[in-house]
Amino acid sequence: MHIDRYKWWRCFTLIATAALGSSAVRAADGLDLASPMSYAVFQRSLSNTARIPIAGSATSVVARVEAKVTLASEYQEGIDGRSAGFVEIAAPGKREFRGSLEAAAGGWYTVTVRALDAAGAVVGETSIAKVGVGEVFVAAGHSFCSNFQGNEPGKAEDDRVATCIDWTNTPPEHLAFRHADDPLRPGDARRASPWPAVGDVLVRQLHVPVLIICTGIGGTTVERWRQVAENPASGDSSYVACRATLQRWIPYTGLRALIWFGNENDLNQGPSAEVFTDNFKRLIDRTRADSGIPNLPWVIAFDAFDPGILEKIGPVEMQRRKERLDRGAQKVLETVPFTYDGPQTDDLGPEFRRSDHDHFNAAGVRELGIRFARQITRAFFPPPVPAPQPPRDVVP
């Protein structure tokens, strides 16, 4: 997804008003950097590059600001990214500066920024490590999306899987990022989520850093998310953190897609396929309006498994309700542009479930990582189609 639609002045206004302060990197040699930040990942465009926003201030007036990216030594040039030398990013004629540096997909990079005076002398220089150009996702849904899996928090194996710093319903004053160790916030609960595992598989396949922000809320339904999306004053927590993420974080990082993992709880109400489809469409519309991305892509998983509901309503009614939810989700995929198949998860049996027979254990989390990554890759990074073979000039 191309992110040129994001106007960079929004990013820099955000940085200047919110990030300058405790989030700034203070250098002893005369430069403060508010952006970029460690573990920040910027969504690559169709040209396989991104413009990294750079902002800060110097201790004295500077005539020119330059920046460069250097691929960390543990990664392979040309495969995991590409280093590039200093280029001018700003000519401020004052202490404060802002600009952007185009970089190839990859990382982790070290971004080095230096300020020069009118005579061309370097008057300040500083660096920030672990900055990436890659893939950015927002995850949303119920407890399957959030930190209810396993028996203890998990963590991404690859250092290039990132998330945002911890927060709940109110974004922190200063944007910042970290390695993807569970629990991922603003999602609720305190065990493991699927997203570090998803990130690990994607990093191995794509050779770029991956940022995933988890906004799942346990016990919620598509209907509740739609209601809160359309009525922010409802007092319900569903969708609140997702909206804040789309409005606060995504203008800075860019975004590939929203990943939805949250159909199962709708089994309780058992809506018709038509009602379920309508709720889904209206929720998608709201996320696109709130994010300012008219074609915000959605990846939609299929989940309608809950054995507790099965015990309550019996297998026949359970199957009817599941089929209605699946038909409703399929109708969304068929009729709403830029929606994509996520994985089917209902076939993951007891060996993949926790003792509650519903949420996923460590093996289930690993399998979810593989399945989500496979569907994301199919949606956005399909392999090249082989050239068709014309008939040969052969007489049978």
C-alpha positions in Angstrom: 0.0 0.0 0.0 1.4 3.4 -1.0 1.6 5.9 1.8 2.2 9.1 -0.1 -1.3 10.1 0.9 0.0 10.9 4.4 1.0 14.5 4.4 4.3 14.9 6.0 3.4 18.1 7.7 1.1 16.1 9.9 3.9 13.9 10.9 6.2 16.8 11.8 3.4 18.7 13.6 2.8 15.6 15.6 6.5 15.3 16.4 7.0 19.0 17.2 4.1 19.2 19.5 4.0 15.8 21.1 7.4 14.0 20.7 9.8 16.7 21.6 10.5 16.4 25.3 11.2 13.2 27.2 11.2 11.2 24.0 13.9 13.2 22.4 17.4 11.7 22.1 19.8 14.2 23.7 23.3 14.2 22.2 26.3 15.6 24.0 27.4 17.2 20.8 24.7 19.7 20.2 21.7 17.9 18.6 18.4 16.7 20.1 16.4 14.3 17.9 12.7 13.9 18.4 12.4 11.6 15.3 13.1 8.9 14.4 13.0 6.6 17.4 14.4 3.2 18.1 12.2 0.3 17.0 10.1 2.6 14.8 9.1 1.0 11.5 7.9 3.0 8.6 5.6 1.5 6.0 7.3 0.9 2.7 5.6 2.2 -0.5 5.1 0.5 -3.8 8.6 1.7 -4.8 10.0 -0.4 -1.8 11.1 2.7 0.0 9.9 5.0 2.7 10.7 8.5 3.8 11.9 8.5 7.4 10.7 11.6 9.2 13.6 13.5 10.9 13.1 16.3 13.4 15.0 17.9 16.2 16.9 21.0 17.3 20.5 22.1 17.6 22.1 24.2 20.3 22.9 27.0 17.7 21.6 28.1 14.3 22.4 25.7 11.6 22.6 26.2 7.8 22.2 22.6 6.7 21.2 19.3 8.1 22.3 16.0 6.6 21.3 12.4 7.3 22.3 8.9 6.3 21.3 5.3 7.0 23.7 2.4 7.8 22.5 -1.2 7.9 23.4 -2.9 11.1 26.4 -5.3 10.8 24.4 -8.5 11.5 22.2 -8.0 8.4 23.1 -8.5 4.7 23.5 -5.6 2.4 21.2 -5.9 -0.6 19.0 -8.5 1.1 18.1 -7.0 4.5 18.4 -3.4 3.4 20.8 -1.0 1.8 23.1 1.6 3.4 23.3 5.0 1.9 25.6 8.1 2.5 24.8 11.5 3.8 22.2 13.6 1.9 20.8 17.0 2.7 17.4 16.9 4.4 16.9 20.5 5.5 18.3 24.0 5.3 16.6 25.6 8.3 18.6 28.7 9.0 17.5 28.3 12.7 18.0 25.9 15.5 14.9 23.7 14.8 14.9 21.4 11.8 12.7 18.9 10.1 13.0 16.9 7.0 12.8 13.3 5.7 15.3 10.8 4.4 14.3 8.2 1.8 15.6 4.8 2.6 15.2 1.4 1.0 13.1 -1.3 2.7 15.1 -3.0 5.3 16.8 -2.6 8.6 17.6 -2.3 11.4 19.3 0.9 10.3 21.3 3.3 12.3 20.2 6.8 11.2 22.9 9.4 11.6 22.1 13.1 11.6 24.6 16.0 11.4 24.2 19.7 11.4 26.5 22.1 9.6 27.0 25.9 9.9 27.2 28.3 7.0 30.9 27.6 6.5 30.2 23.9 6.1 31.7 22.9 9.5 29.9 20.1 11.4 28.5 21.6 14.6 26.5 18.6 15.9 26.1 14.9 15.1 24.1 12.1 16.6 22.7 8.7 15.7 19.7 6.6 16.6 19.8 2.8 16.1 17.2 0.2 15.2 15.1 2.2 12.7 13.3 0.2 10.0 11.5 0.5 6.7 9.1 -2.4 6.3 5.6 -3.5 7.2 3.1 -2.0 9.7 -0.1 -3.7 10.9 -2.8 -2.9 13.4 -4.4 -6.0 15.0 -8.0 -5.8 16.2 -10.7 -8.2 17.6 -11.5 -10.1 20.8 -9.4 -12.2 23.1 -7.9 -14.3 20.3 -6.3 -11.1 19.0 -5.2 -10.0 22.5 -2.9 -11.4 25.2 -5.0 -14.4 26.4 -3.0 -17.2 24.8 -0.5 -19.6 26.3 0.3 -19.8 30.0 2.8 -16.9 30.1 3.9 -14.0 27.9 5.7 -14.8 24.7 8.2 -12.8 22.7 9.4 -12.5 19.1 12.6 -14.4 18.4 13.7 -11.9 15.8 14.7 -8.4 17.1 13.2 -6.9 14.0 9.6 -7.5 15.3 8.4 -4.3 17.0 5.4 -2.9 18.7 4.5 0.4 20.4 5.2 1.2 24.0 2.6 0.1 26.6 -0.6 2.1 26.9 -4.3 1.4 27.5 -7.1 3.6 26.1 -5.3 6.9 26.1 -2.2 7.2 23.9 1.0 8.3 25.7 2.1 11.9 25.3 5.2 10.8 23.5 5.2 8.2 20.8 7.8 5.4 21.3 8.3 1.8 20.3 9.9 -1.4 21.6 10.6 -5.1 20.8 7.5 -7.2 20.5 7.5 -8.9 23.9 4.1 -9.9 25.2 1.8 -8.6 26.6 1.3 -6.3 23.6 -0.5 -3.1 24.5 -3.0 -1.6 24.3 -4.5 -5.1 24.0 -5.8 -6.5 27.3 -4.8 -9.5 29.5 -1.3 -10.6 30.5 -0.3 -13.8 28.7 0.7 -14.3 25.0 -0.7 -12.9 21.8 -0.3 -14.3 18.3 1.5 -11.3 16.9 5.2 -11.9 17.8 4.9 -15.3 16.1 3.3 -13.7 13.0 6.0 -11.0 13.0 8.8 -13.7 13.2 7.5 -15.5 10.1 7.0 -12.3 8.1 10.5 -11.1 8.9 12.0 -14.4 7.8 10.0 -14.3 4.5 10.2 -10.6 3.7 13.6 -9.5 5.1 12.2 -6.3 6.5 11.2 -5.2 10.0 7.6 -5.6 11.1 5.6 -3.4 13.5 2.4 -4.8 14.9 0.2 -2.8 17.3 -2.4 -5.0 19.1 -5.7 -3.4 20.0 -7.7 -6.5 20.9 -10.2 -6.5 23.7 -11.4 -9.8 25.3 -15.1 -10.7 25.2 -16.0 -8.3 22.4 -18.1 -8.8 19.3 -18.2 -7.3 15.8 -21.5 -5.7 16.8 -20.0 -4.0 19.9 -17.1 -2.7 17.9 -19.5 -1.3 15.4 -21.6 0.3 18.0 -18.6 2.0 19.8 -17.2 3.0 16.4 -20.4 4.9 15.6 -21.0 6.2 19.1 -17.7 7.1 20.8 -19.6 8.4 23.9 -21.0 4.9 24.7 -18.5 4.3 27.5 -17.6 0.8 26.1 -13.9 0.0 25.6 -14.3 -1.8 22.3 -12.7 0.0 19.4 -11.4 2.9 21.6 -7.7 1.9 21.4 -8.0 0.9 17.8 -9.4 4.4 16.9 -6.6 6.1 18.9 -4.0 4.0 17.1 -5.4 4.8 13.7 -5.5 8.5 14.5 -2.4 8.9 16.6 0.3 6.3 15.5 -0.5 5.6 11.9 0.0 9.1 10.5 3.6 8.8 11.8 4.4 5.2 10.7 2.1 4.5 7.8 0.2 1.2 7.5 -0.2 -1.9 5.4 -3.4 -3.3 6.8 -5.7 -4.0 9.7 -5.8 -7.6 10.8 -9.2 -8.7 12.3 -9.3 -11.8 14.6 -12.7 -11.4 16.4 -15.8 -13.2 15.1 -16.3 -16.0 17.7 -18.1 -14.1 20.4 -20.9 -13.2 17.9 -22.0 -16.8 18.3 -23.7 -15.8 21.6 -26.2 -13.6 19.8 -26.3 -15.7 16.7 -27.1 -12.9 14.2 -28.2 -13.6 10.7 -25.6 -13.6 8.0 -27.1 -10.3 6.7 -26.9 -8.6 10.1 -23.4 -9.8 10.7 -22.4 -8.5 7.2 -23.9 -5.2 7.9 -22.2 -4.8 11.3 -18.9 -5.7 9.6 -19.3 -3.3 6.7 -20.2 -0.4 9.0 -17.2 -1.1 11.3 -14.8 -1.2 8.3 -16.3 2.1 7.0 -15.7 3.7 10.4 -12.0 2.6 10.5 -11.5 4.0 7.1 -13.0 7.3 8.1 -11.2 7.5 11.4 -7.8 6.6 9.8 -8.3 8.9 6.8 -7.4 6.0 4.5 -10.4 5.4 2.2 -9.2 2.0 1.1 -7.7 0.8 4.4 -7.2 -2.9 3.7 -8.6 -5.5 6.1 -7.4 -9.1 6.6 -10.3 -11.1 8.1 -9.7 -14.4 10.0 -12.4 -17.0 10.4 -13.1 -18.1 14.0 -16.3 -19.5 15.5 -15.2 -22.3 17.8 -16.1 -21.6 21.4 -16.9 -25.0 23.2 -18.6 -23.1 26.0 -21.3 -21.9 23.6 -21.5 -25.4 22.1 -22.4 -26.8 25.5 -25.0 -24.1 25.9 -26.8 -24.3 22.6 -26.0 -27.8 21.3 -24.2 -28.9 18.1 -27.0 -28.4 15.7 -27.7 -24.7 16.6 -23.9 -24.2 17.0 -23.4 -25.3 13.4 -26.2 -23.1 12.1 -24.8 -20.0 13.9 -21.2 -20.7 12.7 -22.4 -21.1 9.1 -24.2 -17.7 9.4 -21.1 -16.0 10.7 -18.9 -17.6 8.0 -21.4 -16.6 5.3 -21.5 -13.1 6.6 -17.7 -12.8 6.7 -17.5 -14.3 3.2 -20.1 -11.7 1.9 -17.8 -8.9 3.3 -14.9 -10.3 1.4 -16.9 -10.6 -1.8 -18.5 -7.1 -1.7 -16.2 -4.7 0.3 -13.1 -3.6 -1.7 -9.7 -4.2 -0.3 -10.7 -6.9 2.2 -8.7 -10.2 2.2 -9.0 -13.7 3.4 -7.4 -14.4 6.8 -6.7 -17.9 8.1 -9.3 -20.4 9.1 -8.7 -21.3 12.7 -11.6 -23.5 13.8 -9.8 -26.7 12.7 -7.1 -26.2 15.3 -8.1 -28.9 17.8 -7.3 -29.7 21.4 -3.5 -30.0 20.9 -3.5 -26.3 19.9 -5.8 -25.1 22.7 -5.3 -24.1 26.3 -7.0 -25.9 29.2 -10.1 -23.9 28.6 -10.3 -25.7 25.2 -10.8 -22.3 23.5 -7.8 -20.0 23.6 -4.5 -21.1 22.1 -1.5 -22.7 23.8 2.1 -22.2 22.7 1.7 -24.7 19.8 -1.4 -22.9 18.7 0.3 -19.5 18.8 3.1 -20.9 16.6 0.5 -22.3 14.1 -1.3 -18.9 14.1 2.0 -17.2 13.2 2.4 -19.5 10.2 -1.2 -19.2 9.1 -1.6 -15.4 9.4 1.8 -14.8 7.7 0.7 -17.1 4.9 -2.5 -15.2 4.3 -0.8 -11.8 4.6 1.8 -12.9 2.1 -0.9 -14.1 -0.3 -2.8 -10.9 -0.1 0.0 -8.4 -0.5 3.1 -10.2 -1.7 2.0 -12.8 -4.2 4.7 -14.6 -6.2 5.2 -13.5 -9.8 3.0 -15.3 -12.3 4.9 -17.4 -14.7 4.7 -16.3 -18.3 2.1 -18.3 -20.3 3.6 -20.6 -22.9 2.4 -19.9 -26.4 1.7 -22.9 -28.7 4.7 -24.1 -30.7 4.7 -24.3 -34.4 4.2 -28.0 -34.4 1.8 -30.0 -36.6 0.2 -32.8 -34.7 
